[in-house]
Amino acid sequence: MSKLLEKSLKDALKENNITMGSKQVLNSVSNSKLIVLSQSVDKKMLEKIESDAKKQKVPLVNFQGTSVALGRLCGLQYRISTISFTKIDEANIKSILKDTKTEETNV
């Protein structure tokens, strides 16, 4: 798990620059800078989010864990299947994408 993603999530939560939940993220794809998807996302919802994100050119990160793990990573006591950042540095996005690509190839 990328330490930069973890830090970015916590910072975004503090500053309220994050949207949580599949439906909320789907409704706000156009305002998103980066979308994080857990492995627990419903297949139909996943396809819709991926399609909309591709149209809006929003990068996607596949979190290598369940919605429970994603919720815990954010320091919350409930499951979160999808998160979108509404504000994040471009450099952080590139680093997170690079880190997650490296992790996926090592798995």
C-alpha positions in Angstrom: 0.0 0.0 0.0 1.4 3.3 -1.0 2.3 5.5 1.9 1.7 8.6 -0.3 -1.9 7.4 -0.9 -2.4 6.9 2.8 -1.0 10.3 3.6 -3.0 12.0 0.8 -6.3 10.3 2.1 -5.7 11.5 5.6 -4.9 15.1 4.5 -7.9 15.2 2.2 -10.2 14.0 5.0 -8.9 16.8 7.3 -9.4 19.4 4.6 -12.7 17.9 3.4 -11.4 17.5 -0.1 -12.8 14.0 -0.6 -16.1 12.4 -1.7 -16.9 8.9 -0.2 -19.3 6.2 -1.5 -19.9 4.8 -4.9 -23.1 6.8 -5.6 -21.6 10.1 -4.4 -18.4 9.5 -6.4 -20.5 8.6 -9.5 -22.4 11.9 -9.2 -19.2 13.9 -8.8 -16.9 12.4 -11.3 -16.6 15.7 -13.2 -15.2 17.4 -10.0 -12.8 14.5 -9.2 -9.0 14.6 -9.6 -8.4 11.0 -8.6 -10.7 8.1 -7.8 -9.8 5.2 -5.5 -11.7 1.9 -5.9 -11.7 -0.9 -3.4 -12.1 -4.6 -4.5 -15.6 -4.5 -2.9 -17.2 -2.2 -5.5 -20.4 -3.6 -7.1 -19.6 -4.7 -10.7 -22.3 -2.5 -12.3 -21.3 0.5 -10.3 -17.6 -0.2 -11.1 -18.4 -0.2 -14.8 -20.3 3.1 -14.6 -17.6 4.8 -12.6 -14.9 3.5 -14.9 -16.8 4.7 -18.0 -17.5 8.2 -16.6 -14.0 8.5 -15.3 -12.6 7.6 -18.8 -14.9 10.2 -20.4 -13.8 12.9 -17.9 -10.1 11.7 -18.1 -10.0 11.1 -14.3 -7.3 8.6 -13.2 -8.4 5.5 -11.3 -6.5 3.7 -8.6 -7.5 0.1 -7.8 -7.0 -0.3 -4.0 -5.6 -3.8 -3.3 -8.0 -4.3 -0.4 -11.6 -4.5 0.7 -13.9 -1.6 1.5 -13.3 -2.4 5.2 -9.5 -1.9 4.7 -10.1 1.3 2.8 -12.3 2.6 5.6 -9.7 1.8 8.2 -7.0 3.4 6.1 -9.1 6.6 6.3 -9.3 6.1 10.1 -13.1 5.5 9.9 -15.1 2.7 11.6 -17.2 1.8 8.5 -16.7 0.4 5.0 -15.9 2.7 2.1 -15.9 1.2 -1.4 -15.0 4.3 -3.4 -13.3 7.6 -2.7 -12.6 10.5 -5.0 -10.3 13.4 -4.3 -11.8 16.8 -5.2 -8.5 18.5 -4.6 -5.0 16.9 -4.8 -1.6 18.0 -6.2 -0.8 16.8 -9.8 2.6 15.6 -8.5 0.9 13.4 -5.9 -1.5 11.9 -8.4 1.4 10.9 -10.6 3.3 9.5 -7.7 0.3 7.5 -6.4 -0.4 6.1 -9.9 3.3 5.1 -10.3 3.3 3.4 -6.8 0.1 1.5 -7.5 1.3 0.3 -10.9 4.5 -1.0 -9.2 2.5 -2.8 -6.6 0.2 -4.4 -9.2 3.2 -5.8 -11.1 4.7 -7.1 -7.9 1.6 -9.0 -6.9 
